[in-house]
Amino acid sequence: MTGLNQPQFLYLITSGWITGKEHRIEIWFVEHNKRYYVISERREQAHWVQNISNNSRITFSVHDRTFEGTARIVDPKNEPELTNRIFELMDSKYKGHQGLIVELTPLNSF
C-alpha cells in the first residue's frame, strides 16, 4: 500500500507493568523488513514504553490483521543505520517524527 491508501495507525496492546491489565493505544507506525516501528515522543516516560520494558510480549493490529509478538527499544548508538532509516520512513509518511523508536516483531497472526 502506498500514499493515501496506506493505514496511518497501528493499535498496540501492552500489559500494564503494575496491574497486568491490557492497555491499548493508537499510534503512527512504519513497516520495514517485515517489522513494524513506532515512536514514543515521551520516550521512556510513556506508560506503554514502561509496559514493554517490563514485559516485551505484545499484541498489535494493522492492515486489518492482528499479531502477537514482541517489542524492543531500538538503541540508536548500537543501531545507527536502523535508527536513521526509521526516522526517514517516519518523515516521509508523517512529515517528521522524533523520539524513542520501538520495534514490533510479529511472531504469529490471527
CYANA upper distance limits for C-alpha pairs under 8 A (distance plus 0.5 A):
  1 MET  CA      5 ASN  CA      6.46
  1 MET  CA      6 GLN  CA      5.54
  2 THR  CA      6 GLN  CA      5.66
  7 PRO  CA     62 VAL  CA      7.98
  7 PRO  CA     63 HIS  CA      7.09
  8 GLN  CA     28 TRP  CA      6.44
  8 GLN  CA     29 PHE  CA      7.56
  9 PHE  CA     26 GLU  CA      6.60
  9 PHE  CA     27 ILE  CA      5.77
  9 PHE  CA     28 TRP  CA      5.25
  9 PHE  CA     29 PHE  CA      6.74
  9 PHE  CA     62 VAL  CA      7.70
 10 LEU  CA     26 GLU  CA      6.29
 10 LEU  CA     27 ILE  CA      5.90
 10 LEU  CA     28 TRP  CA      6.64
 10 LEU  CA     29 PHE  CA      6.64
 10 LEU  CA     60 PHE  CA      7.43
 10 LEU  CA     61 SER  CA      6.35
 10 LEU  CA     62 VAL  CA      5.56
 11 TYR  CA     24 ARG  CA      7.15
 11 TYR  CA     25 ILE  CA      6.14
 11 TYR  CA     26 GLU  CA      5.17
 11 TYR  CA     27 ILE  CA      6.91
 11 TYR  CA     60 PHE  CA      5.87
 11 TYR  CA     61 SER  CA      5.59
 11 TYR  CA     62 VAL  CA      7.20
 12 LEU  CA     23 HIS  CA      8.47
 12 LEU  CA     24 ARG  CA      5.97
 12 LEU  CA     25 ILE  CA      5.86
 12 LEU  CA     26 GLU  CA      7.05
 12 LEU  CA     27 ILE  CA      8.02
 12 LEU  CA     58 ILE  CA      7.77
 12 LEU  CA     59 THR  CA      6.61
 12 LEU  CA     60 PHE  CA      4.89
 12 LEU  CA     61 SER  CA      7.18
 13 ILE  CA     22 GLU  CA      6.77
 13 ILE  CA     23 HIS  CA      5.85
 13 ILE  CA     24 ARG  CA      4.88
 13 ILE  CA     25 ILE  CA      7.15
 13 ILE  CA     58 ILE  CA      6.36
 13 ILE  CA     59 THR  CA      5.62
 13 ILE  CA     60 PHE  CA      6.35
 14 THR  CA     22 GLU  CA      6.19
 14 THR  CA     23 HIS  CA      5.78
 14 THR  CA     24 ARG  CA      7.13
 14 THR  CA     48 TRP  CA      6.99
 14 THR  CA     51 ASN  CA      6.75
 14 THR  CA     52 ILE  CA      7.15
 14 THR  CA     57 ARG  CA      7.82
 14 THR  CA     58 ILE  CA      5.73
 14 THR  CA     59 THR  CA      7.35
 15 SER  CA     19 THR  CA      8.38
 15 SER  CA     20 GLY  CA      5.61
 15 SER  CA     21 LYS  CA      5.95
 15 SER  CA     22 GLU  CA      5.17
 15 SER  CA     23 HIS  CA      6.59
 15 SER  CA     51 ASN  CA      6.57
 15 SER  CA     52 ILE  CA      8.13
 15 SER  CA     55 ASN  CA      7.60
 15 SER  CA     58 ILE  CA      7.94
 16 GLY  CA     20 GLY  CA      4.89
 16 GLY  CA     21 LYS  CA      5.62
 16 GLY  CA     22 GLU  CA      6.63
 16 GLY  CA     23 HIS  CA      7.04
 16 GLY  CA     48 TRP  CA      8.33
 16 GLY  CA     51 ASN  CA      5.89
 17 TRP  CA     50 GLN  CA      7.57
 17 TRP  CA     51 ASN  CA      5.39
 17 TRP  CA     52 ILE  CA      8.42
 17 TRP  CA     54 ASN  CA      6.41
 17 TRP  CA     55 ASN  CA      7.56
 23 HIS  CA     48 TRP  CA      8.05
 27 ILE  CA     38 VAL  CA      7.47
 28 TRP  CA     38 VAL  CA      6.73
 28 TRP  CA     39 ILE  CA      8.07
 29 PHE  CA     36 TYR  CA      7.15
 29 PHE  CA     37 TYR  CA      5.93
 29 PHE  CA     38 VAL  CA      5.20
 29 PHE  CA     39 ILE  CA      7.95
 29 PHE  CA     90 MET  CA      7.92
 30 VAL  CA     36 TYR  CA      6.27
 30 VAL  CA     37 TYR  CA      5.83
 30 VAL  CA     38 VAL  CA      7.32
 30 VAL  CA     86 ILE  CA      7.93
 30 VAL  CA     89 LEU  CA      7.11
 30 VAL  CA     90 MET  CA      6.93
 30 VAL  CA     93 LYS  CA      8.34
 31 GLU  CA     35 ARG  CA      6.22
 31 GLU  CA     36 TYR  CA      4.96
 31 GLU  CA     37 TYR  CA      6.73
 32 HIS  CA     36 TYR  CA      6.75
 32 HIS  CA     37 TYR  CA      8.07
 32 HIS  CA     86 ILE  CA      8.30
 34 LYS  CA    105 THR  CA      8.28
 35 ARG  CA    103 GLU  CA      7.33
 35 ARG  CA    104 LEU  CA      6.39
 35 ARG  CA    105 THR  CA      5.68
 35 ARG  CA    106 PRO  CA      7.39
 36 TYR  CA    103 GLU  CA      6.39
 36 TYR  CA    104 LEU  CA      5.52
 36 TYR  CA    105 THR  CA      7.14
 37 TYR  CA     86 ILE  CA      7.79
 37 TYR  CA    101 ILE  CA      7.16
 37 TYR  CA    102 VAL  CA      6.13
 37 TYR  CA    103 GLU  CA      5.19
 37 TYR  CA    104 LEU  CA      6.48
 38 VAL  CA    101 ILE  CA      6.40
 38 VAL  CA    102 VAL  CA      5.87
 38 VAL  CA    103 GLU  CA      7.23
 38 VAL  CA    104 LEU  CA      8.35
 39 ILE  CA     43 ARG  CA      8.43
 39 ILE  CA     97 HIS  CA      8.07
 39 ILE  CA     98 GLN  CA      7.54
 39 ILE  CA     99 GLY  CA      6.24
 39 ILE  CA    100 LEU  CA      5.82
 39 ILE  CA    101 ILE  CA      5.04
 39 ILE  CA    102 VAL  CA      6.51
 40 SER  CA     44 GLU  CA      8.18
 40 SER  CA     46 ALA  CA      7.36
 40 SER  CA     49 VAL  CA      8.02
 40 SER  CA     98 GLN  CA      8.44
 40 SER  CA     99 GLY  CA      5.90
 40 SER  CA    100 LEU  CA      5.53
 40 SER  CA    101 ILE  CA      7.03
 40 SER  CA    102 VAL  CA      8.10
 41 GLU  CA     97 HIS  CA      8.46
 41 GLU  CA     98 GLN  CA      6.87
 41 GLU  CA     99 GLY  CA      5.01
 41 GLU  CA    100 LEU  CA      7.00
 42 ARG  CA     46 ALA  CA      5.87
 42 ARG  CA     99 GLY  CA      7.51
 42 ARG  CA    100 LEU  CA      8.22
 43 ARG  CA     49 VAL  CA      7.86
 43 ARG  CA     99 GLY  CA      6.41
 43 ARG  CA    100 LEU  CA      5.42
 44 GLU  CA     49 VAL  CA      6.24
 44 GLU  CA     50 GLN  CA      6.87
 44 GLU  CA    100 LEU  CA      8.05
 45 GLN  CA     49 VAL  CA      7.72
 45 GLN  CA     50 GLN  CA      7.63
 46 ALA  CA     50 GLN  CA      6.95
 47 HIS  CA     51 ASN  CA      6.63
 48 TRP  CA     52 ILE  CA      6.86
 49 VAL  CA     53 SER  CA      6.58
 50 GLN  CA     54 ASN  CA      6.97
 51 ASN  CA     55 ASN  CA      6.57
 51 ASN  CA     56 SER  CA      8.20
 52 ILE  CA     56 SER  CA      5.03
 52 ILE  CA     57 ARG  CA      7.66
 52 ILE  CA     58 ILE  CA      8.16
 52 ILE  CA     71 ALA  CA      6.93
 52 ILE  CA     72 ARG  CA      7.73
 53 SER  CA     72 ARG  CA      8.08
 56 SER  CA     70 THR  CA      5.65
 56 SER  CA     71 ALA  CA      5.54
 56 SER  CA     72 ARG  CA      7.16
 57 ARG  CA     68 GLU  CA      8.03
 57 ARG  CA     69 GLY  CA      6.38
 57 ARG  CA     70 THR  CA      5.13
 57 ARG  CA     71 ALA  CA      7.09
 58 ILE  CA     68 GLU  CA      6.45
 58 ILE  CA     69 GLY  CA      5.87
 58 ILE  CA     70 THR  CA      5.99
 58 ILE  CA     71 ALA  CA      7.17
 59 THR  CA     66 THR  CA      7.62
 59 THR  CA     67 PHE  CA      6.07
 59 THR  CA     68 GLU  CA      4.96
 59 THR  CA     69 GLY  CA      6.57
 60 PHE  CA     66 THR  CA      6.15
 60 PHE  CA     67 PHE  CA      5.84
 60 PHE  CA     68 GLU  CA      7.10
 60 PHE  CA     69 GLY  CA      8.35
 61 SER  CA     65 ARG  CA      5.93
 61 SER  CA     66 THR  CA      4.68
 61 SER  CA     67 PHE  CA      6.65
 62 VAL  CA     66 THR  CA      7.04
 65 ARG  CA    109 SER  CA      7.44
 65 ARG  CA    110 PHE  CA      7.58
 66 THR  CA    109 SER  CA      6.03
 66 THR  CA    110 PHE  CA      6.15
 67 PHE  CA    106 PRO  CA      6.18
 67 PHE  CA    107 LEU  CA      7.52
 67 PHE  CA    108 ASN  CA      6.12
 67 PHE  CA    109 SER  CA      4.65
 67 PHE  CA    110 PHE  CA      6.78
 68 GLU  CA    106 PRO  CA      6.30
 68 GLU  CA    107 LEU  CA      6.24
 68 GLU  CA    108 ASN  CA      6.05
 68 GLU  CA    109 SER  CA      6.67
 69 GLY  CA    104 LEU  CA      7.31
 69 GLY  CA    105 THR  CA      5.89
 69 GLY  CA    106 PRO  CA      4.77
 69 GLY  CA    107 LEU  CA      5.16
 69 GLY  CA    108 ASN  CA      7.36
 70 THR  CA    104 LEU  CA      6.31
 70 THR  CA    105 THR  CA      5.84
 70 THR  CA    106 PRO  CA      7.21
 70 THR  CA    107 LEU  CA      7.90
 71 ALA  CA    102 VAL  CA      7.10
 71 ALA  CA    103 GLU  CA      6.03
 71 ALA  CA    104 LEU  CA      5.05
 71 ALA  CA    105 THR  CA      6.80
 72 ARG  CA    102 VAL  CA      6.07
 72 ARG  CA    103 GLU  CA      5.86
 72 ARG  CA    104 LEU  CA      7.30
 73 ILE  CA    100 LEU  CA      7.83
 73 ILE  CA    101 ILE  CA      6.55
 73 ILE  CA    102 VAL  CA      4.97
 73 ILE  CA    103 GLU  CA      6.74
 74 VAL  CA     79 GLU  CA      7.54
 74 VAL  CA     83 THR  CA      7.73
 74 VAL  CA    100 LEU  CA      8.05
 74 VAL  CA    101 ILE  CA      6.01
 74 VAL  CA    102 VAL  CA      6.18
 74 VAL  CA    103 GLU  CA      6.98
 75 ASP  CA     79 GLU  CA      6.25
 75 ASP  CA     80 PRO  CA      8.34
 75 ASP  CA     83 THR  CA      8.29
 76 PRO  CA     80 PRO  CA      5.48
 76 PRO  CA     82 LEU  CA      8.33
 76 PRO  CA     83 THR  CA      6.09
 79 GLU  CA     83 THR  CA      6.63
 80 PRO  CA     84 ASN  CA      6.54
 81 GLU  CA     85 ARG  CA      6.62
 82 LEU  CA     86 ILE  CA      6.64
 83 THR  CA     87 PHE  CA      6.79
 83 THR  CA    101 ILE  CA      7.92
 84 ASN  CA     88 GLU  CA      6.64
 85 ARG  CA     89 LEU  CA      6.70
 86 ILE  CA     90 MET  CA      6.56
 86 ILE  CA    101 ILE  CA      8.44
 87 PHE  CA     91 ASP  CA      6.47
 87 PHE  CA     96 GLY  CA      8.19
 87 PHE  CA     97 HIS  CA      7.39
 87 PHE  CA     98 GLN  CA      7.54
 88 GLU  CA     92 SER  CA      6.63
 89 LEU  CA     93 LYS  CA      6.65
 90 MET  CA     94 TYR  CA      6.13
 90 MET  CA     95 LYS  CA      7.49
 90 MET  CA     96 GLY  CA      6.67
 90 MET  CA     97 HIS  CA      6.50
 91 ASP  CA     95 LYS  CA      4.86
 91 ASP  CA     96 GLY  CA      4.48
 91 ASP  CA     97 HIS  CA      6.58
 92 SER  CA     96 GLY  CA      7.82
